[in-house]
């Protein structure tokens, strides 16, 4: 079996070392395509691969057409919108992600942005504290659980809304369950987004939800920019000078923020949620292990295509 690691942005060397240990132990060949500049390089490299590990690399119909032997592709990370799932299914390729492996990194980034904002960017002026503030978690999956754990340490009052999670699981984590997104937003000064980008959630966070947030509201987005209705977000910013937006992905309307709302937003230079050494290692090794398990036992636990 040949396992191709194809990454425009390479894994850390220690991650590759540990991935190789997994594939070597299984008797598989590991091939690396790191820091490639053109899709033609990917098309050539994947031609004889049985399995592939990617990060944010696009796995399109063109790539799959070139991958005549490919049986499985694993996205080392939670999000998988870079994988063309219908094309994977059409090519009889199992597509997987590695949920939970970078969750703590994402949660820590959210709080780093919140702290930076609360202290006015460390500019010397008086700021505010997180203790006693309300934190709303829009979705209570892997990242949400880490968010709750950190928020408890700060002494925040924590709420969550997730129609796919049993209320008992929230109560066990000392989180108050909300019956709707509307209830969550109306209760919480800080709302942190952890929903995926799909047909139901794209542009779902807009004016009607945001206008119900309390004074000095802060929206934190470490999910995807597509879940935000940017017209509604800009309308809120125009109406409410107290509103803040912290995002791990630059919105399309970034120029408007830079022109009109300086000091009221934080955007990372590129998506940084999973960019820690630990998450880098965890996701890569998990991807390798899932590939080995799939070939040896047929385990499709983390399959994301039909």
N, C-alpha and C positions, 0 to 999 in steps of 0.2 A: 504494500500500500504506500502511495506517495501522498504526503500531506504538505500542501503549499501554504506558507504564511505570506500573504500578499498585503503589504501595508505601505501606503503613501507616506504615512508617519509611522516610523518604526517603533516596535516595542523596545523597552529598555533591555540592554544586554543580559541582565540577570533573568528577565522574563523568558527570553529566547533560550537561555541555558536550561531553565526548568521545563519549558515546553519540549525541548530536545530530550530531556531525561524521560518524559512521558512517552514520546514516540519511539525512542530507542528501546525502552523496556517492552514495548509492544511489538518490536521488530519492524517498525515502519520507517520509511525514508522521509526525512524532513528537508524541504526545499524552501529557500528564502527569496522573496522578491521585496526588498525594502527600499523605501525612498524613490520609488519609480516615478517618472515624470510624464509618461504618456500611456494611454490605455493599450497601445499596441504591445507594450512590454508585458502587461497583464495577460493579454490574449495569447501571447506566445508561451508564457509560463504556466498557464492553467491547462494547456492542451492535453497533458498526460497526468494530471492530478486526479486522485481519487477523492480527496477531501481538501477543503480550503478554510483557512482562518483569516478573517478580515477584521478591520476596525471600522472606520467610517467610509471605507472604500465602496464604490458603487458596484453592485453585482446585478448587471442588466441582462437583457435577452442576448445582446451581443457577446457578453462574457460567457454566458451559458452555452451559446451556440459553439463557441470555441472549446468548451470544456467537455469533450466527448466522453470522458470516463468519470466525470464528477458525480458523486453520489450524495455528498453532504457538504454544506457550507455553514460555518458558525461565525456569527458576529460576536466578537469579544466585547460585550457590553450589553446593556439592557435594551436600548432602543434598536430598532431594526428597520427603520424606514429607508435605509440605503440598500436593502435587499428587495428586488422585484419578486414578491412572493408568488403572484400568478405565473410568472415565467419560471420560477423554481419548480412549481408544481407541474407545469407543462413539460419541463425537462426531466421530471421524476427525480428531482434533487431535494433532499430534506434540508430545510432551512431552520437553524436554531439560533437562539441568543443565549447569553449567560446571565440571567437575572440575579441580582443581589450582590454581584462581585464588586461593584463600584458604588454601592449604596451609601456607605459611610462617607466616602469621599465627596459625593454630591451633597449630603446633608451638612458636612462641615463647611463646604463652600457657601451654602445658603446662609449659614450663621456668620461666616466671615464677612459676607456682604452686608448682612443686617447690622453687625457691630460697627463696621466702617461707616455705614449710613447714620446710625444712631449717634455716633460721636463726630458727625459733621466732617468726615474725611480726615480726622485728626488735624484740623486746621487751626486749633488753638482756642476755639470758642466752646462754650458750654454745650453739652449734648444731653442725651437721654439714656435711660437704662432699659434693659429688657425685662428685668424682674417685675412681676406683677402685670405685665402686658398679656394680651390675648393672642394666641397663635392658632391659626386655622390651617389645617392640612387638607388640601383638596386632592384626595386619594390617600389611601393608607396601606400602600404596599411596602416593599422593602425599604425604600428611602423614607417613606412616612414614619416607619417604626423608628429609624435612627433619628429622625427629626424630633420625634416625641421624647426620645431618651435624652437628647441634648437639651431640649426645651425644659424638661423637668429639672435639669441641673441649674438652669438659669432662673428657676422659680416662676415660669410662665404658666398661665392657664391655657390648657390645650384642648382644642376641638378638632373634629375631623368629619368629613363627609366622603363616603365611598359606598355606593350601592352594592358593590360586589364583595364587601367584607362584613362578616358577622359582627354585630354590635358587641358581643361578648369579647371578641378579640381586642376591640378598642378599650373596653372597660378594664381588661386585664393589663393593658398598657397605661392605665390611669388617664385615658383620653375620653372626653365627653363626645358622644356620637350625635351628629346633626342629621335631621331627616331630609334635608335638601341643601343644595348649593346656596340657595338664597338665605337660608338660616345661617349657614356657616359664615358667609360674607358679612351679614348684618351684625354678627356677634364679635368679629375679630379685627383688631387693628392691623395685625400681620396675617396675610394669607400666603401660603407657600404652595405652588403648583407642582403636582407630581402625576398628572394625567398624561396618557399617551396621546399622540396626534393621530386621530382616525376620523372617519366620516362623521361621527357623532360629536367629537370634541373640537374639531377645527373651528376657530373663531367663536368658540362657545363662551369665552371669558371676555365680556364686553361691557358696555355702558350700564345695562340694566343690573348686572351683578355688582359692578364696581361702585356705583352711586350709593349703594346701601352700606358701604363700609364706614366705620366710625371715623371721627376726626383723627388727623395725622396717620391716615391709612398708608400701609406699605404692601405692595404686591411684589412677591418674590417668585421669579420664574427660572427654575433649573430644569424645566421640561423641554418643550419645543416652542419656537416662536409662532408656529401655525395655530396654536390653541388660543392665541390672543386676537381679538378683533381690534386691530390697531386704530381704526376710525373711532371706536368707542373709547379706547384708551386715551387718545388725544383729546377727545371731548371732555373727559374727566379732568385731564390736566389743565385744560382751559378754564373749567368751572371751579376747580378746587386747588388752590395754591398749596394746600397741606398734603397733597397726594404725592407718593414716591413710588418709583418703579425700579426694581433691581433685577437684572436679567443676565443669565449665563449665555445668552445668545442675542446678538444685536438685532433689533427689529428693523423691518424695511424702512420705517419712518425715522430712523436714527438722526438724519439731518435736521428734522424738525425739533427733536429733543435738544440737539446741540445748539440750535439757533435760539430757541425760546425758553428752555427749561434747565439751564445749567444749575448744578447743585441739587437737582431733584431726581437724578437717576444714576445708576451704575450699570455699565455694560462691560462684560469681559471682552478682551481683544479677540478671543475665539472661544469656542465651547470648552470650558475648563473643568466641568464637573467630575469627570473621571480621570483627570490628569494628575494623579499621584503615583508615586512609585509602587505603593501597595496595591492600588486598584489595577494598575497596569499589569502587574504580576498575576494577581488573582484572576482577572478576566482571561488572560492568555492561557494560563494553565488549565482553567476550567474548560475552555474551548477544546484544548487538546484531549483532556480526559473524556469529554462528551463524545468526541470523535472515536476514540478507542472503544468506549463503551457501546457506541452505536454499532460499530463493525463486529464486536465480539458478542454482544447480547441482543442487538436490535432495539436498545432502549431509545425511545423517541420522546422522553419526558419534556424536553424543552423545545420541541418542534413548534414553529410559529406559522407554517403554511399548511394548507389543507391537503 
